Amino acid sequence: GLAWLAAAQTPAGNWGSNDLGLVATGALAFLAAGHTPGLGRYGDNVDRALGYILANAKPSGLLNVAGERRDMYNHGLATFMLGQAYGMTADPRVGRVLDRALKLIARTQGPGGGWNYVARPADGDLSLCVMQAKALRSAVDSGLEIPPEVIERAIARVRQHYMPADGKWQAPESQQQKIGGRFTYAVGGGNATVAMAAAGVVCLQEFGQYDDWRIGRSMEPVHQAIRELKREPGPSGKLPFDAYTLNYVAQALYQVGGPGWRDHYPQLRDCVVASQAFDAKTPEKGSSWQAGAHVEGLRGQLYGTAVAVFVLSIPNRYLPILQEGRIDDLQERFKATR
């Protein structure tokens, strides 16, 4: 997978895409596998991808040069990667861009605690929350300060995306806890996908809310979806979940840990490995996966391969966000009123 990413990368470092979030996902795959800018076999690849993102950062801090409807998708993904790169390198160039990017996340938080697609204060869906949550947590792991009120409002917003099985999402918590439920795309329900169930879990875990009862409830459909996976009959390049879903499912498994990680990650990992597409005639070009879910062509191949490599690299724990040791401190920082 890394060999494919390296061979497909353009001299500019962007794999032919101006979506900084996708470029960041490619860079993150190398970082997750332990490669850092300028060092080792893939050091130049990391350096070029980082350079492309830094060169395209706007004075406002925004990390998006595509259409404005992709503002906070690209921004969240790119900021998260920069936080990981800064934690691994302490590069002041990265630190300066990262600081401006984090301030933009705080400025664009909506009145209800969420974020929208366009970089201005407004509330949107859970997919926007999880991307900004990961970016904010990434900064904390790198030693940068985040205003506590930003975190508190975000935690409250994420909890609003939880939908109990009876649909009574405004019922008292004591009542909701008695039945099943899961996180959903929109506040008040809607689009109850495996991806959103996992994304809500990732948000609360990133913010240190480890004991929130909603986490266990939302992991139930995630575990069930993994149990139902079937391996592709051959190296099709089709991931067991689309890349977006796979990304959050794997992270939710890792962050919650315990029996869920022990029992389900091996099955997920083996399905990813079995599906990798390769051409025996050109092994030097590496092997890849397609993203699925409406991201096609070279962009889809970049996204699918980068996410697959990241998922397979999780147990190495090279990224700061995957390392242990700051759990108690994180809980103290991100305590929020339920």
Secondary structure as UniProt FT lines:
FT   HELIX           2..8
FT   TURN            11..12
FT   TURN            15..16
FT   HELIX           20..32
FT   TURN            33..34
FT   TURN            37..38
FT   TURN            41..42
FT   HELIX           43..55
FT   TURN            59..60
FT   HELIX           68..70
FT   HELIX           71..89
FT   HELIX           92..107
FT   TURN            111..112
FT   HELIX           126..141
FT   TURN            142..143
FT   HELIX           148..160
FT   STRAND          162..164
FT   TURN            165..166
FT   TURN            169..170
FT   HELIX           173..176
FT   TURN            177..178
FT   STRAND          181..183
FT   TURN            187..188
FT   HELIX           194..206
FT   TURN            207..208
FT   TURN            210..211
FT   HELIX           213..227
FT   HELIX           243..256
FT   HELIX           258..275
FT   TURN            280..281
FT   HELIX           283..285
FT   TURN            293..294
FT   HELIX           297..313
FT   HELIX           314..316
FT   HELIX           320..322
FT   HELIX           327..333
//
